[in-house]
C-alpha cells in the first residue's frame, strides 16, 4: 500500500514539474532569443549655433530627419547656442532654424559621437548697397541703388526708414514713390533706389543710414562727401567797381534758379556803416523777394549811395538771398578812391568837307579814364570870325558841359556853322575837353568847298516899243552861291532883223556871294519894223557858272500917225455909207 502511495506521489510530482517546465519554456526561449539579438548603439550629436557676427543663437530649433524625410527628433539650443541630441547610428539630415535667420540643413552620418562645431546662420534679411562712399555737390540729387532679399523660410513684412543729418532730403523709393512698408515672400528680392539731396550749405563728410525692420533689423550706412556747390544763383557781370566819395554806383544783378525745384526767398543787402542801398527791378520799383521755378531768372540792379565823407579804401556789400532751406550770398566790391578824371578824345572823322553857308559835323567820343567822376567842359579854338559851333549828344540835346563817371564814355557831335561868304579853304581847329587838371585836345580839319550859282532876280522878261524907237530893259542877276564869281556878262543872241541891242555894263569883273548886278539893255528898232512880237535870247555867264538862257519878249506897236490915218479912213467910209443909205434906202 505504501508502495502505491509513493509511486502515486512521485507521479504527481513529476507531473507538476512537467507542467511548470512547459509553462516557462516559451519565456526561456524568448529570453534566449533576446540574449542572442545585438542591442542598438546610441551616439550624441552636438554643436553650437551662432549668427554671422559670432553671437550665440539661443532657442533655435534643431530638427532631425532620416533619409526618407521622416521626423526623428527635435530640440532647442541653449542660451549659449549649444545643443546636443542622441541618435542611433545612421544617416540623418539636421535642420537648424530661427526666426529672422536663414535655416541651415546639414547631412550627417552618425556612427560615433559627432561634433558639428559652430553652425553659422546668416540673417534672413539682406540689405545690399553697392556704393559705400560717394561724392556729391550740395543741393544736387543723387540716386543710389539698393536691394532687399528675404532668405528666410517665412514671409517678411518690413518697415523701411532712413537716418540723415538735419536739412537733408533722403528717401527710399520705387520709381517716384517713397516706400515705407514692404512685404517680401521667401526667396524674393526687391530692388529700390536711395535718393539723397544734401542742403545748399552742406560741406564735408556725412553718414546716411538705411534701416529695414522685420523679424530682425538690418541697416547699412554709406558715407557721403559733399563738395562745395558749383552753382551761382546770384550773379553780377561786374562785381567790382571803382568810385569816389559821394557818388552813386549801380551793379547789375541776375537771380537764376539753377536748382532742381522752385524756391521762394527774400532779398536784402548787408551794407557798410552809413551806406544806403536798394535792390530795384528794371522799372525802378523796389525788389524785396523772388519766387522762381526751375530755370527761371530775373534781372535787377543794386543801387548804392556812398557817403560824401567816406574814407578811400576797399568796401564790400553783400546781396543775401534767404529761403527756408538755404542762403545764397553775392559779395560786391566797391573801391572808394580820391582821384581825378583823365580825359581822352577820339574823332572817327578828323577831316570834314562842307560848303560855305552849310554846317559841318564831326562825330567825336569823350572818355573818362581816370579814377574819379568829373564835369567836362568843351571848347573849340581856331575858328575864324563869323564861324560858330555847338555840341550835341546823340539825342540832339545841345550841351556846354557833360558829366562823366569813371570809365564812362559818351558819343557827341561837333557842329560848325560856315558863313555863306566863306571862301574855299582848309581851316585847322582844336577841340578841347577839360575837367579839373585833366585837359585833352583834338586837332580837326575843316575843308570849305566853293559853291558857284548865278540866278536871275528879274522875273518878267517883257517890254513894249514902237518901231523906230529905243527902249531900256534892266536885267538883275544875283550870286546865289557861296563863292565869288568873276567876269560876269549878259550875252545877247538871236536878235531879230531891224533890231539892235546894247548891254551896259558889258562886264562885271567880280560879283561876291549874295551880291547883285544890274545890266541895262537898250533895244532899238528900225522905223520900218512891222508891229508884232519879237524875241531876243539872253545868256548870263561867269567864269565859274552860268544861268539858263532866257528870252526877252519885245512887242512892237504901230506908230501914232498911222493910227490917226486909219481912223479917218474908217470915219469917211462910215459917213459915205450913211449918206447912200439915206438917199437910196427908202426906195
ChimeraX attribute file (.defattr): number of C-alpha atoms within 10 A of each C-alpha:
attribute: neighborCount
match mode: 1-to-1
recipient: residues
	/A:1	6
	/A:2	7
	/A:3	8
	/A:4	9
	/A:5	10
	/A:6	11
	/A:7	12
	/A:8	12
	/A:9	12
	/A:10	12
	/A:11	12
	/A:12	12
	/A:13	12
	/A:14	12
	/A:15	12
	/A:16	12
	/A:17	12
	/A:18	11
	/A:19	11
	/A:20	11
	/A:21	12
	/A:22	11
	/A:23	11
	/A:24	10
	/A:25	11
	/A:26	11
	/A:27	11
	/A:28	12
	/A:29	11
	/A:30	11
	/A:31	11
	/A:32	11
	/A:33	10
	/A:34	11
	/A:35	10
	/A:36	9
	/A:37	8
	/A:38	7
	/A:39	8
	/A:40	7
	/A:41	11
	/A:42	15
	/A:43	16
	/A:44	16
	/A:45	19
	/A:46	16
	/A:47	16
	/A:48	20
	/A:49	29
	/A:50	19
	/A:51	17
	/A:52	12
	/A:53	9
	/A:54	12
	/A:55	12
	/A:56	22
	/A:57	23
	/A:58	18
	/A:59	19
	/A:60	23
	/A:61	18
	/A:62	21
	/A:63	18
	/A:64	22
	/A:65	17
	/A:66	15
	/A:67	12
	/A:68	8
	/A:69	10
	/A:70	11
	/A:71	13
	/A:72	13
	/A:73	14
	/A:74	14
	/A:75	15
	/A:76	19
	/A:77	20
	/A:78	16
	/A:79	13
	/A:80	14
	/A:81	20
	/A:82	21
	/A:83	21
	/A:84	18
	/A:85	17
	/A:86	14
	/A:87	20
	/A:88	14
	/A:89	16
	/A:90	15
	/A:91	15
	/A:92	22
	/A:93	20
	/A:94	19
	/A:95	16
	/A:96	24
	/A:97	21
	/A:98	21
	/A:99	16
	/A:100	21
	/A:101	25
	/A:102	21
	/A:103	20
	/A:104	15
	/A:105	13
	/A:106	12
	/A:107	14
	/A:108	14
	/A:109	13
	/A:110	18
	/A:111	15
	/A:112	15
	/A:113	15
	/A:114	17
	/A:115	12
	/A:116	15
	/A:117	11
	/A:118	16
	/A:119	20
	/A:120	21
	/A:121	22
	/A:122	18
	/A:123	22
	/A:124	24
	/A:125	27
	/A:126	19
	/A:127	20
	/A:128	14
	/A:129	18
	/A:130	11
	/A:131	13
	/A:132	12
	/A:133	13
	/A:134	13
	/A:135	13
	/A:136	18
	/A:137	21
	/A:138	22
	/A:139	23
	/A:140	16
	/A:141	16
	/A:142	16
	/A:143	15
	/A:144	15
	/A:145	15
	/A:146	18
	/A:147	15
	/A:148	20
	/A:149	19
	/A:150	24
	/A:151	23
	/A:152	25
	/A:153	17
	/A:154	17
	/A:155	16
	/A:156	22
	/A:157	14
	/A:158	20
	/A:159	15
	/A:160	19
	/A:161	17
	/A:162	18
	/A:163	14
	/A:164	16
	/A:165	13
	/A:166	8
	/A:167	14
	/A:168	18
	/A:169	15
	/A:170	23
	/A:171	22
	/A:172	23
	/A:173	18
	/A:174	13
	/A:175	9
	/A:176	9
	/A:177	9
	/A:178	16
	/A:179	16
	/A:180	14
	/A:181	13
	/A:182	15
	/A:183	14
	/A:184	19
	/A:185	15
	/A:186	17
	/A:187	14
	/A:188	13
	/A:189	16
	/A:190	14
	/A:191	12
	/A:192	19
	/A:193	20
	/A:194	19
	/A:195	17
	/A:196	21
	/A:197	18
	/A:198	25
	/A:199	21
	/A:200	21
	/A:201	16
	/A:202	20
	/A:203	17
	/A:204	11
	/A:205	13
	/A:206	15
	/A:207	13
	/A:208	17
	/A:209	14
	/A:210	21
	/A:211	16
	/A:212	23
	/A:213	17
	/A:214	18
	/A:215	18
	/A:216	14
	/A:217	16
	/A:218	17
	/A:219	15
	/A:220	15
	/A:221	16
	/A:222	16
	/A:223	15
	/A:224	21
	/A:225	19
	/A:226	22
	/A:227	15
	/A:228	15
	/A:229	16
	/A:230	7
	/A:231	14
	/A:232	15
	/A:233	16
	/A:234	18
	/A:235	18
	/A:236	18
	/A:237	9
	/A:238	12
	/A:239	16
	/A:240	13
	/A:241	16
	/A:242	16
	/A:243	22
	/A:244	27
	/A:245	19
	/A:246	13
	/A:247	15
	/A:248	15
	/A:249	17
	/A:250	16
	/A:251	18
	/A:252	16
	/A:253	22
	/A:254	16
	/A:255	18
	/A:256	18
	/A:257	20
	/A:258	16
	/A:259	18
	/A:260	12
	/A:261	10
	/A:262	13
	/A:263	17
	/A:264	14
	/A:265	18
	/A:266	15
	/A:267	17
	/A:268	17
	/A:269	19
	/A:270	15
	/A:271	15
	/A:272	12
	/A:273	8
	/A:274	9
	/A:275	13
	/A:276	15
	/A:277	18
	/A:278	17
	/A:279	23
	/A:280	18
	/A:281	15
	/A:282	11
	/A:283	7
	/A:284	10
	/A:285	11
	/A:286	13
	/A:287	17
	/A:288	14
	/A:289	14
	/A:290	16
	/A:291	14
	/A:292	18
	/A:293	15
	/A:294	13
	/A:295	12
	/A:296	12
	/A:297	16
	/A:298	14
	/A:299	14
	/A:300	20
	/A:301	19
	/A:302	20
	/A:303	16
	/A:304	20
	/A:305	16
	/A:306	21
	/A:307	16
	/A:308	10
	/A:309	9
	/A:310	16
	/A:311	13
	/A:312	14
	/A:313	11
	/A:314	12
	/A:315	13
	/A:316	14
	/A:317	19
	/A:318	16
	/A:319	21
	/A:320	18
	/A:321	22
	/A:322	18
	/A:323	16
	/A:324	9
	/A:325	14
	/A:326	15
	/A:327	14
	/A:328	17
	/A:329	18
	/A:330	18
	/A:331	17
	/A:332	18
	/A:333	16
	/A:334	20
	/A:335	16
	/A:336	22
	/A:337	17
	/A:338	14
	/A:339	15
	/A:340	19
	/A:341	25
	/A:342	22
	/A:343	24
	/A:344	19
	/A:345	18
	/A:346	15
	/A:347	18
	/A:348	9
	/A:349	12
	/A:350	14
	/A:351	17
	/A:352	14
	/A:353	15
	/A:354	19
	/A:355	21
	/A:356	25
	/A:357	19
	/A:358	15
	/A:359	17
	/A:360	21
	/A:361	20
	/A:362	20
	/A:363	18
	/A:364	20
	/A:365	15
	/A:366	21
	/A:367	20
	/A:368	25
	/A:369	18
	/A:370	19
	/A:371	20
	/A:372	22
	/A:373	23
	/A:374	21
	/A:375	15
	/A:376	22
	/A:377	16
	/A:378	20
	/A:379	15
	/A:380	20
	/A:381	12
	/A:382	13
	/A:383	16
	/A:384	13
	/A:385	7
	/A:386	11
	/A:387	15
	/A:388	14
	/A:389	15
	/A:390	16
	/A:391	22
	/A:392	16
	/A:393	16
	/A:394	11
	/A:395	7
	/A:396	10
	/A:397	10
	/A:398	14
	/A:399	14
	/A:400	12
	/A:401	15
	/A:402	15
	/A:403	15
	/A:404	22
	/A:405	23
	/A:406	23
	/A:407	18
	/A:408	13
	/A:409	17
	/A:410	14
	/A:411	14
	/A:412	21
	/A:413	20
	/A:414	19
	/A:415	16
	/A:416	20
	/A:417	17
	/A:418	23
	/A:419	18
	/A:420	19
	/A:421	18
	/A:422	21
	/A:423	18
	/A:424	16
	/A:425	13
	/A:426	14
	/A:427	14
	/A:428	15
	/A:429	16
	/A:430	15
	/A:431	17
	/A:432	17
	/A:433	21
	/A:434	20
	/A:435	22
	/A:436	12
	/A:437	10
	/A:438	16
	/A:439	17
	/A:440	16
	/A:441	18
	/A:442	16
	/A:443	17
	/A:444	18
	/A:445	16
	/A:446	21
	/A:447	17
	/A:448	21
	/A:449	19
	/A:450	18
	/A:451	24
	/A:452	18
	/A:453	20
	/A:454	24
	/A:455	18
	/A:456	17
	/A:457	14
	/A:458	12
	/A:459	8
	/A:460	9
	/A:461	16
	/A:462	12
	/A:463	14
	/A:464	15
	/A:465	20
	/A:466	22
	/A:467	21
	/A:468	16
	/A:469	13
	/A:470	16
	/A:471	15
	/A:472	14
	/A:473	15
	/A:474	14
	/A:475	20
	/A:476	14
	/A:477	22
	/A:478	19
	/A:479	24
	/A:480	20
	/A:481	23
	/A:482	24
	/A:483	25
	/A:484	21
	/A:485	26
	/A:486	17
	/A:487	14
	/A:488	24
	/A:489	22
	/A:490	24
	/A:491	14
	/A:492	19
	/A:493	13
	/A:494	10
	/A:495	15
	/A:496	12
	/A:497	10
	/A:498	14
	/A:499	16
	/A:500	14
	/A:501	18
	/A:502	13
	/A:503	19
	/A:504	14
	/A:505	14
	/A:506	14
	/A:507	15
	/A:508	17
	/A:509	12
	/A:510	14
	/A:511	20
	/A:512	16
	/A:513	23
	/A:514	16
	/A:515	14
	/A:516	16
	/A:517	17
	/A:518	16
	/A:519	18
	/A:520	17
	/A:521	19
	/A:522	15
	/A:523	20
	/A:524	19
	/A:525	21
	/A:526	15
	/A:527	13
	/A:528	11
	/A:529	16
	/A:530	15
	/A:531	14
	/A:532	14
	/A:533	11
	/A:534	16
	/A:535	17
	/A:536	18
	/A:537	14
	/A:538	20
	/A:539	15
	/A:540	20
	/A:541	20
	/A:542	21
	/A:543	12
	/A:544	15
	/A:545	17
	/A:546	18
	/A:547	16
	/A:548	11
	/A:549	15
	/A:550	15
	/A:551	16
	/A:552	18
	/A:553	16
	/A:554	19
	/A:555	16
	/A:556	20
	/A:557	15
	/A:558	17
	/A:559	17
	/A:560	9
	/A:561	9
	/A:562	9
	/A:563	10
	/A:564	11
	/A:565	11
	/A:566	10
	/A:567	12
	/A:568	11
	/A:569	11
	/A:570	11
	/A:571	12
	/A:572	11
	/A:573	11
	/A:574	11
	/A:575	12
	/A:576	10
	/A:577	11
	/A:578	12
	/A:579	11
	/A:580	10
	/A:581	12
	/A:582	10
	/A:583	9
	/A:584	8
	/A:585	9
	/A:586	6
	/A:587	6
